[in-house]
Amino acid sequence: MNKLSETHVGVLYALSAYFIWGIAPLYFKYLDFISVYEILSHRVIWSVVVTALLVSYLKDWSNVASVCRQYKSLLMLVVTSLLISSNWLVFIWAINNEKMLEASLGYFINPIVNVVLGLVFLSERLSRLKWFAVFLAFIGVSAQAWQLGELPWVSLVLPITFALYGLLRKKVKVKAITGLFLETLAVLPIAIVYLATVTGSETANLFNNEWSLNLLFMMAGLVTAMPLICFGQAALRLPLSTLGFFQYLAPSIVFLFAVFVYGEPISFIKLFTFACIWTGILVFVFEHKITRWLK
């Protein structure tokens, strides 16, 4: 009974994490009158505040201090900080520039990029079915590039930066909250300097804003930290194979918002690209069943 209960709790945490990630574009879309760099700066600043409060609540400052004394880990976190910041920047830009479908496609491609990175950096071997899935992704992206006349850079930058981020974070044995606190802390000076001196935006000075707008800025910290916390709790209670099923929930929600709420045009080529990616994902998810069926 306890095991079943823990599994149910894990499923609720997983659903919460990916649901928040899926509806996050609504938050950023609501702030589309604000500069992308300004939104990113607030996301960094308030993520530092939220994670610092969580570290204090968990009484885990000794762990933070311990990581700070490990120079290799600290350097790695600086690199991952730049990767995740780039990912956030491109994602916010895509949402606020009618590129939500491309952002959705990028996160559908992410698992396939993970496999390719495993092949290149971890010497992992791919089965024939996984090679077929990678080939389908290549066909889909090529079709999109042919239509656009250029590579769909949003759909490539998002999965590549996030996959590299995940690959490097695996090498740093740091708790999720501790890692996020140090990563956002690393780029905090850039965010503060940008708001204080670089941007000429009237909304950069919080004292000149209405409290409702400042509250929206502060919510950036929760939008960043809460799904990560839920994901961490789900990972403690669910096998990775089960958790993997949920990772397609967020880009699916983004896809639905893009088409049915914000009316982004979906051409035949885009449908073909998504069909290739979705087929590749099905091959990944049901590889063992497909292998048994072929035998």
SVG drawing of the C-alpha trace seen along z (x, -y; Angstrom):
<svg xmlns="http://www.w3.org/2000/svg" viewBox="-8 -56 47 70">
<polyline fill="none" stroke="black" stroke-width="0.4" points="0.0,0.0 2.8,-2.4 4.6,-1.6 1.4,-2.2 0.9,-5.5 4.4,-6.7 4.0,-5.9 0.8,-7.9 2.5,-10.8 5.4,-10.5 3.0,-10.6 1.3,-13.8 4.7,-15.5 5.7,-14.5 2.4,-15.8 2.8,-19.0 6.3,-19.6 5.6,-19.0 2.2,-20.8 4.0,-24.0 6.6,-23.7 3.8,-23.3 1.9,-26.4 5.0,-28.6 4.6,-30.2 1.4,-31.8 3.3,-33.6 6.0,-34.8 3.5,-35.7 1.7,-37.9 4.9,-39.8 5.6,-40.2 5.6,-44.0 8.8,-43.7 12.2,-43.2 13.4,-39.6 16.6,-40.5 14.8,-42.2 12.5,-39.2 15.6,-37.0 17.2,-39.3 14.2,-39.1 14.1,-35.3 17.7,-35.1 17.3,-37.5 14.1,-36.0 15.3,-32.5 18.3,-33.3 15.8,-34.7 13.5,-31.6 16.3,-29.0 18.1,-30.9 14.9,-30.7 14.6,-27.0 18.2,-26.3 17.5,-28.2 14.3,-26.2 16.2,-22.9 19.1,-24.2 21.5,-23.2 23.9,-26.1 26.7,-23.8 26.2,-21.9 26.4,-25.1 29.7,-26.0 31.1,-22.6 30.4,-22.9 31.9,-26.3 35.2,-24.8 35.2,-22.3 36.7,-24.5 36.1,-22.0 32.4,-21.6 32.1,-25.3 33.6,-25.9 31.3,-23.3 28.3,-25.0 29.4,-28.3 29.4,-26.6 26.0,-25.0 24.7,-28.4 25.6,-29.9 24.0,-27.0 20.7,-27.2 20.6,-31.0 21.0,-30.7 18.2,-28.2 15.9,-30.4 16.8,-33.4 15.9,-31.6 12.8,-30.1 11.5,-33.5 12.4,-35.1 10.6,-32.3 7.4,-32.6 7.2,-36.4 8.0,-36.3 5.3,-33.8 7.8,-30.9 6.0,-28.8 5.6,-25.8 9.4,-25.9 10.0,-25.9 7.6,-22.9 9.4,-21.1 12.7,-21.7 11.7,-20.0 10.2,-17.1 13.7,-16.7 15.4,-16.9 15.4,-13.1 16.9,-12.3 19.6,-14.9 20.3,-13.2 20.9,-9.9 23.2,-11.5 25.3,-13.2 25.4,-9.8 26.8,-8.3 29.4,-11.1 30.5,-11.7 29.7,-8.6 30.5,-6.0 27.0,-4.6 25.8,-2.3 22.6,-2.8 20.3,0.0 19.0,0.1 15.6,-1.2 17.3,-4.2 19.3,-5.0 16.0,-4.9 14.5,-7.4 17.5,-9.7 17.1,-9.4 13.5,-10.4 14.4,-13.5 17.0,-14.4 14.4,-14.1 12.0,-16.3 14.5,-19.0 15.7,-18.9 12.1,-19.4 11.7,-22.4 15.0,-23.8 14.0,-23.4 10.7,-25.3 12.4,-28.1 15.4,-28.3 17.6,-28.1 18.0,-25.8 15.2,-26.1 17.6,-27.5 15.1,-27.8 14.2,-24.1 17.9,-23.2 19.4,-25.6 16.8,-24.7 17.4,-20.9 21.2,-21.2 21.7,-23.7 19.4,-21.7 20.9,-18.4 24.4,-19.7 23.2,-21.2 21.9,-17.8 25.1,-16.0 27.3,-18.4 25.0,-18.5 25.3,-14.7 29.1,-15.2 28.5,-17.5 27.1,-15.6 25.1,-18.5 21.5,-18.6 19.0,-20.2 18.2,-23.2 21.8,-23.8 22.9,-23.6 20.2,-26.0 21.0,-28.5 24.7,-28.5 23.9,-28.6 21.7,-31.6 24.0,-33.2 26.8,-33.0 24.9,-35.2 23.3,-37.4 25.8,-40.2 25.1,-40.3 21.4,-40.5 21.7,-43.3 24.1,-45.3 21.8,-45.0 18.8,-46.3 20.7,-49.0 22.8,-50.4 22.2,-48.9 18.5,-48.8 16.7,-52.1 13.4,-50.5 11.0,-52.4 10.0,-49.1 13.6,-48.3 13.2,-50.4 10.8,-48.4 10.0,-51.6 8.4,-53.1 6.2,-50.1 2.8,-49.1 2.8,-46.4 1.0,-44.0 3.9,-44.2 6.5,-43.7 4.6,-40.7 4.7,-39.3 8.4,-39.8 8.8,-38.0 6.8,-35.1 9.6,-34.3 11.5,-32.7 8.6,-30.4 8.0,-29.6 11.7,-28.5 12.1,-26.7 8.7,-25.0 8.7,-22.6 12.3,-21.7 11.3,-20.9 8.4,-18.8 10.6,-17.0 13.1,-16.2 10.4,-14.8 9.0,-12.7 12.5,-11.4 12.8,-10.1 9.6,-8.1 9.4,-6.9 11.7,-4.8 13.4,-6.9 11.5,-4.8 8.2,-5.9 9.3,-9.5 10.4,-9.5 6.8,-9.1 5.9,-12.5 8.6,-14.5 6.4,-14.8 3.5,-16.4 5.1,-19.9 5.9,-20.3 2.5,-18.8 0.8,-21.5 2.9,-24.2 2.0,-22.8 -1.7,-23.0 -1.4,-26.6 0.5,-27.6 -2.1,-26.2 -5.4,-26.7 -4.9,-29.6 -2.3,-31.9 -3.2,-30.8 0.3,-30.2 0.1,-28.9 0.8,-25.2 1.7,-24.3 1.9,-20.9 5.7,-20.9 5.4,-21.7 2.9,-18.8 5.3,-16.5 8.2,-17.6 6.2,-16.9 5.0,-13.6 8.6,-12.6 9.6,-13.6 6.5,-12.0 7.1,-8.7 10.7,-8.8 9.6,-9.3 7.2,-6.3 10.1,-4.2 12.1,-5.3 9.3,-4.7 8.2,-1.3 11.6,-0.1 11.5,3.2 7.9,4.0 8.7,3.3 11.9,5.5 9.9,8.4 7.2,7.9 9.7,7.9 11.2,11.1"/>
</svg>
